[in-house]
Amino acid sequence: TRSLSEERKSLKEELNNILFIQERAARMKSKIQWAKLGDANTRVLYTLFSARKSEEFIV
């Protein structure tokens, strides 16, 4: 059987791996959210600029 210290070390490594995976997943979600927000903002700004440009062209 494994000693208590070996078991503790193994569990600690497993916990660290789980925490690392959770942190990586949270970062990926954050990047996706920022990409969506950035895309939406770009679309709004492009629409505003296009409208402004067409108004200037009409005059």
Secondary structure as the mmCIF struct_conf table of DSSP 4:
data_model
#
loop_
_struct_conf.conf_type_id
_struct_conf.id
_struct_conf.beg_label_comp_id
_struct_conf.beg_label_asym_id
_struct_conf.beg_label_seq_id
_struct_conf.end_label_comp_id
_struct_conf.end_label_asym_id
_struct_conf.end_label_seq_id
HELX_RH_AL_P HELX_RH_AL_P1 LEU A 4 ILE A 58
#
